[in-house]
Structures are given as C-alpha cells and as structure tokens.
Amino acid sequence: MEKFELMVLPYAPEALEPVISKETIGFHHGKHLAGYVNNLNGLLEGSPLAGLSLEEIVLKADGGMLNNAGQILNHNLYFGQFCAPKADNRPIGKLAEAFNKQFGSFEAFKDEFQKKGATLFGSGWVWLSADAEGKLVITQEPNAANPIQKSLKPLLTFDVWEHAYYLDYQNRRPDHLAALWQIIDWEVIESRYVL
C-alpha cells in the first residue's frame, strides 16, 4: 500500500512571520498535520479505501478515517496557499473580477469571510469555494469537513482550530483571521479558481 506523506512546505518555517510564527508552524505542520498523516496511514491498512486519493477517501469514508483524511486535505490546501507577508496583498485576474461582481469589492468579501471565520462555533474551517458555474461561495465547515463534500471546488481556507493560532494570538481568533490576508499567495488561489 502506498502511504500518504507529510507535505513539504513551499517556504521556510519562519517565512510567514510575524503573521504565523515559526513555533506555530512547527506545532501545526510538524505535529498536528504529521499526526493526521500517521493516523490515516494506520487506518488504511487492510481497508477497502486503501489506494484511493485523499479526495476520494474524504468523499467515501466516515468516522476516524474521514476525520484524518479531511484534516490532511484541508491542511495541504491551507499550508499551500501562503507566501511571505506583503503590504496591500490583493487578488488578481478572474478571481479579483469575481469578488467585485459578487461581493461589490474585495474588502466586502474579506469582511464577510472573516465574520464567518470568527463566528464558527468550536473547531473547523471557513472556506471560499467555487461551484460548477464558477460562482464564489463562502462556507463554514465544522471539524474536518471539506467543501468537496458539497460538490464545491475549494479555493481558500482559514483554519479556525485553536492550534492554528493559539501560540501567536491566544484566544483572539478575529485578530488572527485579519492578519492572514498579508500572507495569501493570490497566484495559488487564482490557479485553483481557473483550472
């Protein structure tokens, strides 16, 4: 059986500072995500789902297997969307046009997205996804859920599990969400949108 592996970060662990500290990356990527990978590999041994892609497992599994597979998929998208902090970091291309068309402005989208992230009860994720027609959709997903379970294409996500921000922001989830815009790699998000 081919095993899933911990994703390699496309940047140095300190590259996202001060928005996300090297220490948080160490725990979040090196401990939490690594744990999900190890757990899933153990659960897949002898399972009829062994050999499927992460997306297929998320769509077909339940219980612990779904939770671990979902967390890997979610975290891979999350860690893969960042770059070093940029001042006035803004979306590009067709995605920028879609924000203006659907939300009135990028700022209006940011406000709604942050509000959904701040008000999600408990642990989970806030997502920007696209439907089959390319319309943008913001969803709150509890625990390890992913928009592919709703036939949506995930584009951008903010992790609102406490382990994503507690070392750097304590209980100030809204401050963490507001800071993340500085490190979004909009070229990555645009490529997810137009493919």
Stockholm file with secondary structure:
# STOCKHOLM 1.0

chainA/1-195         MEKFELMVLPYAPEALEPVISKETIGFHHGKHLAGYVNNLNGLLEGSPLAGLSLEEIVLKADGGMLNNAGQILNHNLYFGQFCAPKADNRPIGKLAEAFNKQFGSFEAFKDEFQKKGATLFGSGWVWLSADAEGKLVITQEPNAANPIQKSLKPLLTFDVWEHAYYLDYQNRRPDHLAALWQIIDWEVIESRYVL
#=GR chainA/1-195 SS CCCCCCCCCSSCTTTTTTTSCHHHHHHIIIIIIHHHHHHHHHHHTTCTTTTSCHHHHHHHCCHHHHHHHHHHHHHHHHHTTBCSCCTTCCCCHHHHHHHHHHHSSHHHHHHHHHHHHHHCCSSEEEEEEECTTCCEEEEEEETTCCGGGGTCEEEEEEECSGGGTHHHHTTCHHHHHHHHGGGBCHHHHHHHHHC
#=GC SS_cons         CCCCCCCCCSSCTTTTTTTSCHHHHHHIIIIIIHHHHHHHHHHHTTCTTTTSCHHHHHHHCCHHHHHHHHHHHHHHHHHTTBCSCCTTCCCCHHHHHHHHHHHSSHHHHHHHHHHHHHHCCSSEEEEEEECTTCCEEEEEEETTCCGGGGTCEEEEEEECSGGGTHHHHTTCHHHHHHHHGGGBCHHHHHHHHHC
//
